[in-house]
Amino acid sequence: MRSFPPSHHQRTPRQNFGNLRRKLSMIENYLQAALKALIYEVSVFPKPGLVDPLDNSTHPDMTVFTFIDSSFSLEKYFLEVSKTAAQFRGKDLRDLFYQIRPLGIQAEKDMYAATKGVNTHKGAIFSLGIVLAASVYSKSLKTENILTVVKKMMKGIVTRDLENKKNFQTAGEIQFEKYRLTGIRGQAEAGFPIVSCFALPFFNKRKGSLNDRLLDTLLLIARHNPDSNLIKRAGNPDVIEKVNSQIDEYFDLGGSQSQAGRKQLEKINNYFNRFNLSLGGAADMLILTIYFALIEKNI
């Protein structure tokens, strides 16, 4: 019986196996980057208003170890999100978001079980879950391509989740009702511009140790993105202007690379501790920045 070579549209078993290996290898890169991003963020110090290896003054109910436990509790979530995105065949990418949203709700339960009821990564479950799903779907290692998918996934979420809502409960929802701040949903719908336009380019160009580059990037994020966690702790958005002026002085003095900058950072840290303030929203965006830097091999 005469055999014919495979056509251009047919793949041999070897080609299929090779494609599968490449796909699995890329997904493994995404998964490792997601977990590393969580661990890297909590390891950076000294972070004003956040938990780090030296200080947890504004979060006495958690330590670095709480964050490590929380991070590893999310491995199953990351796997499920990746599987869902890899199998998604729909035309409307908003449906992909609605498929992973219940996974995020379960991930929150897993987090609370691991931390004995402490909220360590609720914001990251939302934002990093979206970015991970977009990464797997896009099959890309380029931030721009991934965030293009994010925009399609999150199109209209501010209207659906906030503008059409009548019962405002979470801090983000209440701040939208009072101040029209769109918070993390607005960032997600826009494709996380605080990361792509500010944080990631800044981090890639910044000199110094990895810790100092990440520390300065965190403060840059805080400077350019109204932090819902900060506003919640302060009770009103007036705190943003006060914190911004302190961060401006920090960078004017040289940031982490100068002694004067480090002294200013001590003042900022003391200010946050005195008024029990937090930069939880900025920390979530730093996690995304680290994730993209890892997959683009800039760390």
Secondary structure, DSSP 8 states (H G I E B T S, - for coil): -------TT---HHHHHHHHHHHHHHHHHHHHHHHHHHHHHHH--S-TTS--SS--TT-TT--HHHHHHHHHHTHHHHHHHHHHHHH---S-THHHHHHHHHHHHHHHHHHHHHHTS--SSHHHHHHHHHHHHHHHHHT---HHHHHHHHHHHHTTHHIIIIIT-SS--SHHHHHHHHH---HHHHHHHTT-HIIIIIIHHHHHH--S-HHHHHHHHHHHHHHHS--HHHHHHHSSTHHHHHHHHHHHHHHHTTGGGSHHHHHHHHHHHHHHHHHT---HHHHHHHHHHHHHHHHTT--
